[in-house]
Amino acid sequence: MALWANYLTVIACVVGIAAGQLLFKACANAYVAADSRITTPVLGYMFAAMVLYGATSLVWTLLLRHMELGRIYPFMALAFILVPLASHLVYGESFSPAYFLGIAFIIGGIFIVTRYA
């Protein structure tokens, strides 16, 4: 597989992990809405999140056959950007302006690690 395809797959794994977090939040919301009872929506969201996490973990493991863990693992930090942004869009959650400074540090760190590792 070409190097660019590997990196696209790494990004897909990060997006999958972030989507899984949104599904876990949907599960928690469904649980609250059901007065803390296990219902079909609760189980559905939980099952979807676990399947997505499992599939993402499998793809990640396959990636590690071709790439160094130390080189691609910093990309997982992108989830710290994607999850709060998506939670803001999907669930209306908010975060402080300092969050954007943190995003800048994360992006800078990923750039430094992947460029000079």
Biopython code that builds the backbone (N, CA, C, O; Angstrom):
import numpy as np
from Bio.PDB.StructureBuilder import StructureBuilder

atoms = [
    (1, "MET", "N", (0.856, -1.178, 0.000)),
    (1, "MET", "CA", (0.000, 0.000, 0.000)),
    (1, "MET", "C", (0.896, 1.234, 0.000)),
    (1, "MET", "O", (1.916, 1.271, 0.689)),
    (2, "ALA", "N", (0.516, 2.223, -0.764)),
    (2, "ALA", "CA", (1.292, 3.459, -0.844)),
    (2, "ALA", "C", (1.260, 4.196, 0.492)),
    (2, "ALA", "O", (0.303, 4.084, 1.258)),
    (3, "LEU", "N", (2.312, 4.943, 0.750)),
    (3, "LEU", "CA", (2.425, 5.668, 2.015)),
    (3, "LEU", "C", (1.245, 6.611, 2.227)),
    (3, "LEU", "O", (0.714, 6.697, 3.334)),
    (4, "TRP", "N", (0.830, 7.320, 1.175)),
    (4, "TRP", "CA", (-0.292, 8.253, 1.318)),
    (4, "TRP", "C", (-1.574, 7.504, 1.670)),
    (4, "TRP", "O", (-2.408, 8.018, 2.416)),
    (5, "ALA", "N", (-1.736, 6.291, 1.138)),
    (5, "ALA", "CA", (-2.916, 5.487, 1.459)),
    (5, "ALA", "C", (-2.874, 5.041, 2.914)),
    (5, "ALA", "O", (-3.908, 4.996, 3.581)),
    (6, "ASN", "N", (-1.691, 4.712, 3.407)),
    (6, "ASN", "CA", (-1.549, 4.361, 4.821)),
    (6, "ASN", "C", (-1.971, 5.522, 5.713)),
    (6, "ASN", "O", (-2.699, 5.340, 6.689)),
    (7, "TYR", "N", (-1.501, 6.725, 5.362)),
    (7, "TYR", "CA", (-1.857, 7.887, 6.183)),
    (7, "TYR", "C", (-3.346, 8.213, 6.089)),
    (7, "TYR", "O", (-3.941, 8.657, 7.071)),
    (8, "LEU", "N", (-3.943, 8.004, 4.942)),
    (8, "LEU", "CA", (-5.403, 8.187, 4.834)),
    (8, "LEU", "C", (-6.131, 7.182, 5.718)),
    (8, "LEU", "O", (-7.148, 7.509, 6.329)),
    (9, "THR", "N", (-5.614, 5.973, 5.785)),
    (9, "THR", "CA", (-6.212, 4.953, 6.640)),
    (9, "THR", "C", (-6.032, 5.309, 8.112)),
    (9, "THR", "O", (-6.924, 5.063, 8.924)),
    (10, "VAL", "N", (-4.885, 5.886, 8.459)),
    (10, "VAL", "CA", (-4.675, 6.365, 9.833)),
    (10, "VAL", "C", (-5.726, 7.413, 10.179)),
    (10, "VAL", "O", (-6.324, 7.362, 11.254)),
    (11, "ILE", "N", (-5.951, 8.355, 9.280)),
    (11, "ILE", "CA", (-6.970, 9.403, 9.510)),
    (11, "ILE", "C", (-8.352, 8.763, 9.635)),
    (11, "ILE", "O", (-9.148, 9.175, 10.479)),
    (12, "ALA", "N", (-8.642, 7.766, 8.809)),
    (12, "ALA", "CA", (-9.934, 7.080, 8.897)),
    (12, "ALA", "C", (-10.092, 6.412, 10.265)),
    (12, "ALA", "O", (-11.186, 6.413, 10.829)),
    (13, "CYS", "N", (-9.024, 5.852, 10.793)),
    (13, "CYS", "CA", (-9.086, 5.248, 12.127)),
    (13, "CYS", "C", (-9.387, 6.304, 13.189)),
    (13, "CYS", "O", (-10.188, 6.064, 14.093)),
    (14, "VAL", "N", (-8.759, 7.451, 13.085)),
    (14, "VAL", "CA", (-9.008, 8.532, 14.040)),
    (14, "VAL", "C", (-10.462, 8.984, 13.960)),
    (14, "VAL", "O", (-11.109, 9.193, 14.987)),
    (15, "VAL", "N", (-10.968, 9.133, 12.756)),
    (15, "VAL", "CA", (-12.369, 9.528, 12.572)),
    (15, "VAL", "C", (-13.291, 8.448, 13.140)),
    (15, "VAL", "O", (-14.312, 8.763, 13.751)),
    (16, "GLY", "N", (-12.937, 7.182, 12.941)),
    (16, "GLY", "CA", (-13.732, 6.094, 13.500)),
    (16, "GLY", "C", (-13.774, 6.127, 15.017)),
    (16, "GLY", "O", (-14.828, 5.921, 15.620)),
    (17, "ILE", "N", (-12.634, 6.386, 15.631)),
    (17, "ILE", "CA", (-12.578, 6.500, 17.100)),
    (17, "ILE", "C", (-13.437, 7.682, 17.571)),
    (17, "ILE", "O", (-14.172, 7.571, 18.553)),
    (18, "ALA", "N", (-13.337, 8.806, 16.865)),
    (18, "ALA", "CA", (-14.141, 9.975, 17.234)),
    (18, "ALA", "C", (-15.634, 9.681, 17.079)),
    (18, "ALA", "O", (-16.432, 10.053, 17.939)),
    (19, "ALA", "N", (-16.007, 9.024, 15.998)),
    (19, "ALA", "CA", (-17.415, 8.667, 15.799)),
    (19, "ALA", "C", (-17.885, 7.709, 16.883)),
    (19, "ALA", "O", (-19.025, 7.796, 17.341)),
    (20, "GLY", "N", (-17.018, 6.803, 17.291)),
    (20, "GLY", "CA", (-17.359, 5.894, 18.383)),
    (20, "GLY", "C", (-17.656, 6.650, 19.669)),
    (20, "GLY", "O", (-18.574, 6.292, 20.406)),
    (21, "GLN", "N", (-16.885, 7.687, 19.935)),
    (21, "GLN", "CA", (-17.133, 8.497, 21.134)),
    (21, "GLN", "C", (-18.500, 9.174, 21.061)),
    (21, "GLN", "O", (-19.203, 9.272, 22.068)),
    (22, "LEU", "N", (-18.875, 9.642, 19.870)),
    (22, "LEU", "CA", (-20.197, 10.254, 19.707)),
    (22, "LEU", "C", (-21.302, 9.225, 19.927)),
    (22, "LEU", "O", (-22.353, 9.544, 20.482)),
    (23, "LEU", "N", (-21.061, 7.998, 19.492)),
    (23, "LEU", "CA", (-22.040, 6.939, 19.728)),
    (23, "LEU", "C", (-22.140, 6.586, 21.208)),
    (23, "LEU", "O", (-23.233, 6.308, 21.702)),
    (24, "PHE", "N", (-21.014, 6.592, 21.921)),
    (24, "PHE", "CA", (-21.063, 6.358, 23.368)),
    (24, "PHE", "C", (-21.867, 7.456, 24.061)),
    (24, "PHE", "O", (-22.615, 7.182, 25.000)),
    (25, "LYS", "N", (-21.714, 8.697, 23.599)),
    (25, "LYS", "CA", (-22.495, 9.804, 24.165)),
    (25, "LYS", "C", (-23.980, 9.612, 23.843)),
    (25, "LYS", "O", (-24.833, 9.859, 24.695)),
    (26, "ALA", "N", (-24.291, 9.178, 22.630)),
    (26, "ALA", "CA", (-25.689, 8.903, 22.269)),
    (26, "ALA", "C", (-26.250, 7.800, 23.154)),
    (26, "ALA", "O", (-27.410, 7.861, 23.562)),
    (27, "CYS", "N", (-25.445, 6.806, 23.451)),
    (27, "CYS", "CA", (-25.851, 5.727, 24.347)),
    (27, "CYS", "C", (-26.166, 6.281, 25.732)),
    (27, "CYS", "O", (-27.195, 5.946, 26.319)),
    (28, "ALA", "N", (-25.286, 7.122, 26.251)),
    (28, "ALA", "CA", (-25.499, 7.719, 27.573)),
    (28, "ALA", "C", (-26.762, 8.575, 27.585)),
    (28, "ALA", "O", (-27.531, 8.537, 28.545)),
    (29, "ASN", "N", (-26.975, 9.347, 26.521)),
    (29, "ASN", "CA", (-28.179, 10.178, 26.444)),
    (29, "ASN", "C", (-29.442, 9.317, 26.389)),
    (29, "ASN", "O", (-30.448, 9.639, 27.022)),
    (30, "ALA", "N", (-29.383, 8.226, 25.631)),
    (30, "ALA", "CA", (-30.537, 7.328, 25.546)),
    (30, "ALA", "C", (-30.812, 6.682, 26.899)),
    (30, "ALA", "O", (-31.967, 6.474, 27.270)),
    (31, "TYR", "N", (-29.767, 6.371, 27.623)),
    (31, "TYR", "CA", (-29.900, 5.767, 28.963)),
    (31, "TYR", "C", (-30.583, 6.742, 29.919)),
    (31, "TYR", "O", (-31.460, 6.351, 30.690)),
    (32, "VAL", "N", (-30.183, 8.001, 29.868)),
    (32, "VAL", "CA", (-30.817, 9.018, 30.715)),
    (32, "VAL", "C", (-32.281, 9.201, 30.301)),
    (32, "VAL", "O", (-33.167, 9.290, 31.150)),
    (33, "ALA", "N", (-32.521, 9.256, 29.001)),
    (33, "ALA", "CA", (-33.886, 9.446, 28.505)),
    (33, "ALA", "C", (-34.795, 8.278, 28.894)),
    (33, "ALA", "O", (-36.009, 8.444, 29.015)),
    (34, "ALA", "N", (-34.211, 7.113, 29.087)),
    (34, "ALA", "CA", (-34.986, 5.920, 29.456)),
    (34, "ALA", "C", (-35.025, 5.728, 30.967)),
    (34, "ALA", "O", (-35.290, 4.628, 31.451)),
    (35, "ASP", "N", (-34.761, 6.800, 31.709)),
    (35, "ASP", "CA", (-34.767, 6.730, 33.174)),
    (35, "ASP", "C", (-33.849, 5.631, 33.707)),
    (35, "ASP", "O", (-34.219, 4.845, 34.579)),
    (36, "SER", "N", (-32.641, 5.608, 33.150)),
    (36, "SER", "CA", (-31.601, 4.669, 33.578)),
    (36, "SER", "C", (-32.017, 3.204, 33.421)),
    (36, "SER", "O", (-31.681, 2.355, 34.247)),
    (37, "ARG", "N", (-32.745, 2.934, 32.356)),
    (37, "ARG", "CA", (-33.103, 1.552, 32.036)),
    (37, "ARG", "C", (-32.402, 1.149, 30.743)),
    (37, "ARG", "O", (-32.135, 1.976, 29.871)),
    (38, "ILE", "N", (-32.117, -0.125, 30.647)),
    (38, "ILE", "CA", (-31.524, -0.652, 29.418)),
    (38, "ILE", "C", (-32.654, -0.850, 28.409)),
    (38, "ILE", "O", (-33.540, -1.681, 28.608)),
    (39, "THR", "N", (-32.612, -0.091, 27.345)),
    (39, "THR", "CA", (-33.649, -0.160, 26.311)),
    (39, "THR", "C", (-32.998, -0.483, 24.967)),
    (39, "THR", "O", (-31.774, -0.544, 24.856)),
    (40, "THR", "N", (-33.821, -0.686, 23.964)),
    (40, "THR", "CA", (-33.309, -0.988, 22.636)),
    (40, "THR", "C", (-32.402, 0.126, 22.105)),
    (40, "THR", "O", (-31.336, -0.181, 21.570)),
    (41, "PRO", "N", (-32.777, 1.408, 22.228)),
    (41, "PRO", "CA", (-31.853, 2.448, 21.761)),
    (41, "PRO", "C", (-30.514, 2.449, 22.526)),
    (41, "PRO", "O", (-29.457, 2.651, 21.929)),
    (42, "VAL", "N", (-30.568, 2.226, 23.826)),
    (42, "VAL", "CA", (-29.327, 2.179, 24.609)),
    (42, "VAL", "C", (-28.434, 1.070, 24.077)),
    (42, "VAL", "O", (-27.252, 1.289, 23.811)),
    (43, "LEU", "N", (-29.002, -0.124, 23.923)),
    (43, "LEU", "CA", (-28.225, -1.252, 23.423)),
    (43, "LEU", "C", (-27.763, -1.038, 21.985)),
    (43, "LEU", "O", (-26.662, -1.444, 21.611)),
    (44, "GLY", "N", (-28.599, -0.407, 21.195)),
    (44, "GLY", "CA", (-28.242, -0.147, 19.795)),
    (44, "GLY", "C", (-27.040, 0.775, 19.675)),
    (44, "GLY", "O", (-26.100, 0.494, 18.933)),
    (45, "TYR", "N", (-27.081, 1.875, 20.412)),
    (45, "TYR", "CA", (-25.938, 2.794, 20.385)),
    (45, "TYR", "C", (-24.683, 2.137, 20.944)),
    (45, "TYR", "O", (-23.591, 2.326, 20.408)),
    (46, "MET", "N", (-24.832, 1.369, 22.013)),
    (46, "MET", "CA", (-23.676, 0.701, 22.602)),
    (46, "MET", "C", (-23.091, -0.320, 21.624)),
    (46, "MET", "O", (-21.875, -0.395, 21.450)),
    (47, "PHE", "N", (-23.949, -1.090, 20.999)),
    (47, "PHE", "CA", (-23.492, -2.090, 20.037)),
    (47, "PHE", "C", (-22.778, -1.421, 18.861)),
    (47, "PHE", "O", (-21.712, -1.868, 18.438)),
    (48, "ALA", "N", (-23.374, -0.348, 18.337)),
    (48, "ALA", "CA", (-22.761, 0.356, 17.201)),
    (48, "ALA", "C", (-21.387, 0.917, 17.584)),
    (48, "ALA", "O", (-20.435, 0.824, 16.809)),
    (49, "ALA", "N", (-21.293, 1.498, 18.777)),
    (49, "ALA", "CA", (-20.014, 2.056, 19.224)),
    (49, "ALA", "C", (-18.962, 0.960, 19.361)),
    (49, "ALA", "O", (-17.813, 1.145, 18.959)),
    (50, "MET", "N", (-19.351, -0.170, 19.922)),
    (50, "MET", "CA", (-18.393, -1.256, 20.125)),
    (50, "MET", "C", (-17.964, -1.887, 18.799)),
    (50, "MET", "O", (-16.797, -2.245, 18.633)),
    (51, "VAL", "N", (-18.889, -2.024, 17.863)),
    (51, "VAL", "CA", (-18.538, -2.560, 16.545)),
    (51, "VAL", "C", (-17.579, -1.606, 15.837)),
    (51, "VAL", "O", (-16.592, -2.038, 15.241)),
    (52, "LEU", "N", (-17.871, -0.327, 15.904)),
    (52, "LEU", "CA", (-16.997, 0.665, 15.269)),
    (52, "LEU", "C", (-15.612, 0.655, 15.903)),
    (52, "LEU", "O", (-14.606, 0.678, 15.194)),
    (53, "TYR", "N", (-15.551, 0.622, 17.236)),
    (53, "TYR", "CA", (-14.263, 0.555, 17.923)),
    (53, "TYR", "C", (-13.518, -0.731, 17.552)),
    (53, "TYR", "O", (-12.306, -0.705, 17.337)),
    (54, "GLY", "N", (-14.231, -1.839, 17.477)),
    (54, "GLY", "CA", (-13.601, -3.103, 17.108)),
    (54, "GLY", "C", (-13.045, -3.073, 15.695)),
    (54, "GLY", "O", (-11.915, -3.501, 15.459)),
    (55, "ALA", "N", (-13.829, -2.573, 14.764)),
    (55, "ALA", "CA", (-13.389, -2.489, 13.373)),
    (55, "ALA", "C", (-12.193, -1.545, 13.243)),
    (55, "ALA", "O", (-11.230, -1.840, 12.535)),
    (56, "THR", "N", (-12.269, -0.418, 13.928)),
    (56, "THR", "CA", (-11.163, 0.537, 13.894)),
    (56, "THR", "C", (-9.904, -0.076, 14.482)),
    (56, "THR", "O", (-8.813, 0.130, 13.951)),
    (57, "SER", "N", (-10.037, -0.818, 15.560)),
    (57, "SER", "CA", (-8.874, -1.477, 16.174)),
    (57, "SER", "C", (-8.268, -2.511, 15.242)),
    (57, "SER", "O", (-7.047, -2.653, 15.179)),
    (58, "LEU", "N", (-9.106, -3.230, 14.523)),
    (58, "LEU", "CA", (-8.609, -4.212, 13.570)),
    (58, "LEU", "C", (-7.820, -3.529, 12.451)),
    (58, "LEU", "O", (-6.723, -3.965, 12.103)),
    (59, "VAL", "N", (-8.381, -2.465, 11.896)),
    (59, "VAL", "CA", (-7.689, -1.731, 10.829)),
    (59, "VAL", "C", (-6.385, -1.141, 11.358)),
    (59, "VAL", "O", (-5.368, -1.174, 10.666)),
    (60, "TRP", "N", (-6.402, -0.604, 12.570)),
    (60, "TRP", "CA", (-5.196, -0.038, 13.189)),
    (60, "TRP", "C", (-4.111, -1.115, 13.297)),
    (60, "TRP", "O", (-2.942, -0.860, 13.005)),
    (61, "THR", "N", (-4.504, -2.304, 13.714)),
    (61, "THR", "CA", (-3.550, -3.408, 13.835)),
    (61, "THR", "C", (-2.956, -3.760, 12.475)),
    (61, "THR", "O", (-1.758, -4.025, 12.368)),
    (62, "LEU", "N", (-3.780, -3.764, 11.447)),
    (62, "LEU", "CA", (-3.277, -4.037, 10.104)),
    (62, "LEU", "C", (-2.313, -2.954, 9.640)),
    (62, "LEU", "O", (-1.327, -3.248, 8.964)),
    (63, "LEU", "N", (-2.591, -1.708, 9.997)),
    (63, "LEU", "CA", (-1.683, -0.606, 9.667)),
    (63, "LEU", "C", (-0.315, -0.792, 10.312)),
    (63, "LEU", "O", (0.715, -0.478, 9.715)),
    (64, "LEU", "N", (-0.318, -1.299, 11.521)),
    (64, "LEU", "CA", (0.940, -1.444, 12.256)),
    (64, "LEU", "C", (1.871, -2.471, 11.608)),
    (64, "LEU", "O", (3.052, -2.533, 11.950)),
    (65, "ARG", "N", (1.358, -3.270, 10.685)),
    (65, "ARG", "CA", (2.233, -4.177, 9.945)),
    (65, "ARG", "C", (3.145, -3.409, 8.999)),
    (65, "ARG", "O", (4.220, -3.890, 8.639)),
    (66, "HIS", "N", (2.713, -2.203, 8.593)),
    (66, "HIS", "CA", (3.429, -1.436, 7.579)),
    (66, "HIS", "C", (4.039, -0.139, 8.098)),
    (66, "HIS", "O", (4.889, 0.458, 7.436)),
    (67, "MET", "N", (3.611, 0.296, 9.272)),
    (67, "MET", "CA", (4.034, 1.610, 9.762)),
    (67, "MET", "C", (4.520, 1.505, 11.204)),
    (67, "MET", "O", (4.133, 0.603, 11.948)),
    (68, "GLU", "N", (5.372, 2.445, 11.574)),
    (68, "GLU", "CA", (5.882, 2.484, 12.939)),
    (68, "GLU", "C", (4.837, 3.102, 13.864)),
    (68, "GLU", "O", (4.255, 4.139, 13.548)),
    (69, "LEU", "N", (4.606, 2.463, 15.002)),
    (69, "LEU", "CA", (3.636, 2.963, 15.980)),
    (69, "LEU", "C", (3.988, 4.375, 16.416)),
    (69, "LEU", "O", (3.116, 5.240, 16.495)),
    (70, "GLY", "N", (5.260, 4.609, 16.698)),
    (70, "GLY", "CA", (5.690, 5.929, 17.156)),
    (70, "GLY", "C", (5.463, 7.029, 16.145)),
    (70, "GLY", "O", (5.352, 8.199, 16.513)),
    (71, "ARG", "N", (5.392, 6.668, 14.873)),
    (71, "ARG", "CA", (5.177, 7.675, 13.832)),
    (71, "ARG", "C", (3.691, 7.978, 13.625)),
    (71, "ARG", "O", (3.326, 9.112, 13.315)),
    (72, "ILE", "N", (2.836, 6.971, 13.796)),
    (72, "ILE", "CA", (1.412, 7.210, 13.500)),
    (72, "ILE", "C", (0.571, 7.471, 14.751)),
    (72, "ILE", "O", (-0.503, 8.065, 14.656)),
    (73, "TYR", "N", (1.040, 7.041, 15.910)),
    (73, "TYR", "CA", (0.226, 7.216, 17.110)),
    (73, "TYR", "C", (-0.095, 8.682, 17.416)),
    (73, "TYR", "O", (-1.195, 8.961, 17.893)),
    (74, "PRO", "N", (0.805, 9.623, 17.168)),
    (74, "PRO", "CA", (0.443, 11.020, 17.422)),
    (74, "PRO", "C", (-0.815, 11.481, 16.688)),
    (74, "PRO", "O", (-1.475, 12.426, 17.122)),
    (75, "PHE", "N", (-1.148, 10.824, 15.589)),
    (75, "PHE", "CA", (-2.371, 11.189, 14.876)),
    (75, "PHE", "C", (-3.617, 10.946, 15.718)),
    (75, "PHE", "O", (-4.646, 11.588, 15.507)),
    (76, "MET", "N", (-3.528, 10.035, 16.659)),
    (76, "MET", "CA", (-4.672, 9.778, 17.538)),
    (76, "MET", "C", (-5.049, 11.032, 18.330)),
    (76, "MET", "O", (-6.190, 11.171, 18.772)),
    (77, "ALA", "N", (-4.093, 11.936, 18.507)),
    (77, "ALA", "CA", (-4.393, 13.190, 19.201)),
    (77, "ALA", "C", (-5.416, 14.025, 18.432)),
    (77, "ALA", "O", (-6.066, 14.898, 19.008)),
    (78, "LEU", "N", (-5.559, 13.761, 17.143)),
    (78, "LEU", "CA", (-6.587, 14.473, 16.375)),
    (78, "LEU", "C", (-7.985, 14.201, 16.917)),
    (78, "LEU", "O", (-8.893, 15.011, 16.732)),
    (79, "ALA", "N", (-8.157, 13.077, 17.578)),
    (79, "ALA", "CA", (-9.456, 12.775, 18.188)),
    (79, "ALA", "C", (-9.795, 13.802, 19.264)),
    (79, "ALA", "O", (-10.969, 14.089, 19.502)),
    (80, "PHE", "N", (-8.762, 14.362, 19.921)),
    (80, "PHE", "CA", (-9.002, 15.392, 20.933)),
    (80, "PHE", "C", (-9.520, 16.684, 20.315)),
    (80, "PHE", "O", (-10.043, 17.551, 21.016)),
    (81, "ILE", "N", (-9.374, 16.807, 19.015)),
    (81, "ILE", "CA", (-9.916, 17.951, 18.281)),
    (81, "ILE", "C", (-11.293, 17.597, 17.724)),
    (81, "ILE", "O", (-12.252, 18.355, 17.870)),
    (82, "LEU", "N", (-11.369, 16.443, 17.088)),
    (82, "LEU", "CA", (-12.610, 16.054, 16.404)),
    (82, "LEU", "C", (-13.774, 15.823, 17.358)),
    (82, "LEU", "O", (-14.894, 16.253, 17.081)),
    (83, "VAL", "N", (-13.524, 15.148, 18.476)),
    (83, "VAL", "CA", (-14.622, 14.800, 19.377)),
    (83, "VAL", "C", (-15.296, 16.051, 19.955)),
    (83, "VAL", "O", (-16.520, 16.158, 19.875)),
    (84, "PRO", "N", (-14.552, 16.996, 20.533)),
    (84, "PRO", "CA", (-15.242, 18.192, 21.042)),
    (84, "PRO", "C", (-15.923, 19.009, 19.950)),
    (84, "PRO", "O", (-17.017, 19.532, 20.163)),
    (85, "LEU", "N", (-15.292, 19.125, 18.785)),
    (85, "LEU", "CA", (-15.949, 19.869, 17.704)),
    (85, "LEU", "C", (-17.241, 19.183, 17.276)),
    (85, "LEU", "O", (-18.265, 19.839, 17.088)),
    (86, "ALA", "N", (-17.190, 17.874, 17.124)),
    (86, "ALA", "CA", (-18.396, 17.133, 16.743)),
    (86, "ALA", "C", (-19.442, 17.185, 17.854)),
    (86, "ALA", "O", (-20.637, 17.288, 17.575)),
    (87, "SER", "N", (-19.004, 17.116, 19.110)),
    (87, "SER", "CA", (-19.976, 17.178, 20.209)),
    (87, "SER", "C", (-20.643, 18.548, 20.269)),
    (87, "SER", "O", (-21.792, 18.666, 20.693)),
    (88, "HIS", "N", (-19.930, 19.567, 19.849)),
    (88, "HIS", "CA", (-20.530, 20.898, 19.775)),
    (88, "HIS", "C", (-21.594, 20.925, 18.672)),
    (88, "HIS", "O", (-22.690, 21.450, 18.870)),
    (89, "LEU", "N", (-21.260, 20.354, 17.510)),
    (89, "LEU", "CA", (-22.199, 20.360, 16.387)),
    (89, "LEU", "C", (-23.387, 19.437, 16.617)),
    (89, "LEU", "O", (-24.521, 19.794, 16.296)),
    (90, "VAL", "N", (-23.139, 18.259, 17.168)),
    (90, "VAL", "CA", (-24.193, 17.250, 17.298)),
    (90, "VAL", "C", (-25.014, 17.437, 18.570)),
    (90, "VAL", "O", (-26.239, 17.322, 18.546)),
    (91, "TYR", "N", (-24.337, 17.725, 19.681)),
    (91, "TYR", "CA", (-25.007, 17.770, 20.982)),
    (91, "TYR", "C", (-25.100, 19.166, 21.589)),
    (91, "TYR", "O", (-25.654, 19.335, 22.676)),
    (92, "GLY", "N", (-24.565, 20.163, 20.896)),
    (92, "GLY", "CA", (-24.638, 21.527, 21.404)),
    (92, "GLY", "C", (-23.741, 21.792, 22.591)),
    (92, "GLY", "O", (-23.940, 22.776, 23.304)),
    (93, "GLU", "N", (-22.749, 20.931, 22.822)),
    (93, "GLU", "CA", (-21.828, 21.137, 23.938)),
    (93, "GLU", "C", (-20.915, 22.319, 23.626)),
    (93, "GLU", "O", (-20.671, 22.632, 22.461)),
    (94, "SER", "N", (-20.421, 22.964, 24.658)),
    (94, "SER", "CA", (-19.552, 24.119, 24.439)),
    (94, "SER", "C", (-18.205, 23.902, 25.114)),
    (94, "SER", "O", (-18.058, 23.053, 25.993)),
    (95, "PHE", "N", (-17.237, 24.682, 24.686)),
    (95, "PHE", "CA", (-15.911, 24.623, 25.273)),
    (95, "PHE", "C", (-15.340, 26.028, 25.294)),
    (95, "PHE", "O", (-15.805, 26.910, 24.572)),
    (96, "SER", "N", (-14.333, 26.229, 26.121)),
    (96, "SER", "CA", (-13.787, 27.564, 26.339)),
    (96, "SER", "C", (-12.893, 27.987, 25.174)),
    (96, "SER", "O", (-12.439, 27.155, 24.388)),
    (97, "PRO", "N", (-12.652, 29.287, 25.079)),
    (97, "PRO", "CA", (-11.727, 29.772, 24.037)),
    (97, "PRO", "C", (-10.318, 29.177, 24.170)),
    (97, "PRO", "O", (-9.598, 29.063, 23.178)),
    (98, "ALA", "N", (-9.930, 28.804, 25.373)),
    (98, "ALA", "CA", (-8.609, 28.192, 25.558)),
    (98, "ALA", "C", (-8.503, 26.875, 24.796)),
    (98, "ALA", "O", (-7.402, 26.411, 24.501)),
    (99, "TYR", "N", (-9.628, 26.285, 24.484)),
    (99, "TYR", "CA", (-9.635, 25.043, 23.707)),
    (99, "TYR", "C", (-8.887, 25.225, 22.384)),
    (99, "TYR", "O", (-8.151, 24.338, 21.952)),
    (100, "PHE", "N", (-9.083, 26.388, 21.745)),
    (100, "PHE", "CA", (-8.442, 26.631, 20.452)),
    (100, "PHE", "C", (-6.922, 26.716, 20.579)),
    (100, "PHE", "O", (-6.204, 26.320, 19.662)),
    (101, "LEU", "N", (-6.434, 27.222, 21.690)),
    (101, "LEU", "CA", (-4.993, 27.215, 21.944)),
    (101, "LEU", "C", (-4.502, 25.777, 22.060)),
    (101, "LEU", "O", (-3.454, 25.419, 21.523)),
    (102, "GLY", "N", (-5.265, 24.970, 22.761)),
    (102, "GLY", "CA", (-4.922, 23.552, 22.880)),
    (102, "GLY", "C", (-4.888, 22.863, 21.526)),
    (102, "GLY", "O", (-4.005, 22.045, 21.268)),
    (103, "ILE", "N", (-5.839, 23.184, 20.661)),
    (103, "ILE", "CA", (-5.857, 22.627, 19.306)),
    (103, "ILE", "C", (-4.568, 22.998, 18.573)),
    (103, "ILE", "O", (-3.963, 22.160, 17.904)),
    (104, "ALA", "N", (-4.157, 24.248, 18.701)),
    (104, "ALA", "CA", (-2.933, 24.685, 18.030)),
    (104, "ALA", "C", (-1.724, 23.888, 18.523)),
    (104, "ALA", "O", (-0.869, 23.500, 17.726)),
    (105, "PHE", "N", (-1.651, 23.645, 19.822)),
    (105, "PHE", "CA", (-0.544, 22.857, 20.363)),
    (105, "PHE", "C", (-0.588, 21.416, 19.853)),
    (105, "PHE", "O", (0.447, 20.837, 19.522)),
    (106, "ILE", "N", (-1.784, 20.845, 19.791)),
    (106, "ILE", "CA", (-1.916, 19.466, 19.304)),
    (106, "ILE", "C", (-1.470, 19.376, 17.848)),
    (106, "ILE", "O", (-0.691, 18.493, 17.491)),
    (107, "ILE", "N", (-1.952, 20.274, 17.021)),
    (107, "ILE", "CA", (-1.581, 20.249, 15.604)),
    (107, "ILE", "C", (-0.083, 20.474, 15.448)),
    (107, "ILE", "O", (0.570, 19.791, 14.660)),
    (108, "GLY", "N", (0.462, 21.431, 16.195)),
    (108, "GLY", "CA", (1.908, 21.671, 16.148)),
    (108, "GLY", "C", (2.687, 20.449, 16.586)),
    (108, "GLY", "O", (3.698, 20.105, 15.975)),
    (109, "GLY", "N", (2.233, 19.793, 17.632)),
    (109, "GLY", "CA", (2.912, 18.595, 18.120)),
    (109, "GLY", "C", (2.880, 17.472, 17.106)),
    (109, "GLY", "O", (3.885, 16.793, 16.893)),
    (110, "ILE", "N", (1.734, 17.271, 16.478)),
    (110, "ILE", "CA", (1.628, 16.228, 15.453)),
    (110, "ILE", "C", (2.575, 16.532, 14.300)),
    (110, "ILE", "O", (3.260, 15.643, 13.794)),
    (111, "PHE", "N", (2.605, 17.779, 13.897)),
    (111, "PHE", "CA", (3.501, 18.177, 12.800)),
    (111, "PHE", "C", (4.960, 17.902, 13.167)),
    (111, "PHE", "O", (5.706, 17.317, 12.381)),
    (112, "ILE", "N", (5.352, 18.322, 14.349)),
    (112, "ILE", "CA", (6.747, 18.135, 14.773)),
    (112, "ILE", "C", (7.103, 16.652, 14.854)),
    (112, "ILE", "O", (8.141, 16.228, 14.346)),
    (113, "VAL", "N", (6.244, 15.875, 15.490)),
    (113, "VAL", "CA", (6.545, 14.450, 15.673)),
    (113, "VAL", "C", (6.607, 13.716, 14.348)),
    (113, "VAL", "O", (7.514, 12.911, 14.134)),
    (114, "THR", "N", (5.668, 13.974, 13.461)),
    (114, "THR", "CA", (5.656, 13.236, 12.206)),
    (114, "THR", "C", (6.709, 13.742, 11.230)),
    (114, "THR", "O", (7.221, 12.975, 10.413)),
    (115, "ARG", "N", (7.026, 14.994, 11.308)),
    (115, "ARG", "CA", (8.019, 15.576, 10.382)),
    (115, "ARG", "C", (9.446, 15.223, 10.772)),
    (115, "ARG", "O", (10.284, 14.965, 9.908)),
    (116, "TYR", "N", (9.724, 15.210, 12.060)),
    (116, "TYR", "CA", (11.099, 15.047, 12.517)),
    (116, "TYR", "C", (11.372, 13.767, 13.279)),
    (116, "TYR", "O", (12.449, 13.602, 13.852)),
    (117, "ALA", "N", (10.415, 12.865, 13.292)),
    (117, "ALA", "CA", (10.622, 11.603, 14.014)),
    (117, "ALA", "C", (11.514, 10.653, 13.238)),
    (117, "ALA", "O", (11.790, 9.547, 13.703)),
]
sb = StructureBuilder()
sb.init_structure("model")
sb.init_model(0)
sb.init_chain("A")
sb.init_seg("    ")
for serial, (resi, resn, name, xyz) in enumerate(atoms, 1):
    if name == "N":
        sb.init_residue(resn, " ", resi, " ")
    sb.init_atom(name, np.array(xyz, "f"), 0.0, 1.0, " ", f" {name:<3s}", serial, name[0])
structure = sb.get_structure()
